[in-house]
Amino acid sequence: MQVTDTTTEPELACPIAPVVDIVFSRWTTPIL
C-alpha cells in the first residue's frame, strides 16, 4: 500500500487519510 496523496489534499481526496496515518503510526511502532 503506497500512500502518495501528499501532492493533492488527502483530507479532501480521502477523509480517512489522517485516521489511516494514525493507525499506521500505531501499527508500525510496535513492529519496529
N, C-alpha and C positions, 0 to 999 in steps of 0.2 A: 504493500500500500504506500503510494507516494502522495504526500500532501503538498502539492505545488500550487496553492491558491494564494500565495503571498503577493503576486502581482495584482490580481484582482482583489476585491474586498470579500474576504472569506465569510464575514458575518452576513453579507447580503446574498452571496452565492450559496453559502451553506451555513445555516444558522447553528448547525451542530459543531461547527469548526472549533469554537472555544471549548466546548464540552469535550470533544474528541482530544483536543490538546491536553486538557487536564487529565483525562483518562489515560492517555498515552504516557503522560508525565508520571502518573502514579504507577503505571504498569512497568515502564522501563526502569524506574528507580530500583525496585526490588530485584529485577532481572540483572541489572548491572551490579 
